Amino acid sequence: MMPAEAILRLEVLPASRLSSLAADERSGVLGGACFSHPALPLGTADLPLLAVDMVLPPGEEAICEVWHTAEPLESGQHGTIRYRQGETLLFGCVSLDEVAGDARPPLQATTEAAYQSIFELLEARGYHALRFWNYFPAINQESHHKERYRQFNIGRQDAFLAHGRSVIGNVPAACALGSAGGGLHIAFLAARAHVTSVENPRQVSAYHYPSQYGPRSPTFSRAGLVKLGGRDMLFISGTASIVGHQTLHHGDVATQTRECLHNIAAIVAEANRRAPGADFRLDNLAYKVYVRQPGHLVTVRREMAQFIGDPVSVIYLQADVCRADLLVEIEASGGHAIGPG
């Protein structure tokens, strides 16, 4: 049996190509994110595209990760959120400066406000959150007596609780990375379909991490699995060299990269078990790889190639990872079409 045609397509293209997209291409853009240092003004106010300040490998120009769909789309705005929606899918993004309004740390308050607004939009429109991408600067630095990633986790979880959402079990896939500058940037993908969370048998679920990692556990699943248009799609969260709940291979970027990929392989196997008709494989996923130290990029590229072969699609970025002892983080997705069509 031939697999159902994907209603979602991922394209990686230079930011300079955005302005030259043909009208029919532009009409099918659901949303996405562009990475450059510094962040570039995109001139695409009608499209929900994040402009994130993040360093690329030397010699590479600003790059965009753009999601397309064949569904008819309409654009909208909910407060500061820009979004596009079709019958099945919604993609939105929001960029906010951190503003102190009460006794809470500004990042915590801003995160809670952003997520509350996102949940209001999804609830009003009838979509289920599938995947979140979170970017903000100085993720490992301490301010207001608390690491900023931990502040973010408190604000995110407070928004989940305020909207009566579970903070364990069937929660969305996500990542959180340190940008080179700017405010809080969040992009999200949602669907009018049941989303199944997938966990990794090699790891403690992030929402069950012990208190040594912060007063609130991170609210995300290891992956989200959804069937769209008869086709299974998988969205794997940011994945690092963590087994159980502990960081492994301190200071060794090559071994950390291999451990990341072993974790992704375990998630893929679990997703295939949960969706018996699916055929997710490491060599048919699209990847985004965040490397803390620019000097480690060559090593990470080599480990990726040796472990997987030649991945269909890979974006490499320099970014701080959610734990200071992690040198690399890898996210992936599959089941959608990849490429220009």
ABEGO torsion letter per residue (X at the ends): XBBBBBABBBBBBBAAAAAABBAAAAAABAEEBBBBOBBBBAGBAABBBBBBBBBBBBGBBBBBBBBBBABBBBBBBBEABBBBBBAABBBBBBBBBBBBABABBAAAAAAAAAAAAAAAAAAAAGBBBABBBBBBBGAABBBGGBBAAAAAAAAAAAAAAAAGBBABEBBBBBBBBBBAEEBBBBBBBBBBBBBBBBBBAABBBAAABBAAAEABBBBBBABBBBBBGGBBBBBBBBBBBBBEABBBGBGBAAAAAAAAAAAAAAAAAAAAAABAABBBBAAABBBBBBBABAAAAAAAAAAAAAAAEBBABBBBBBBBBABAABABBBBBBBGBBBEAX
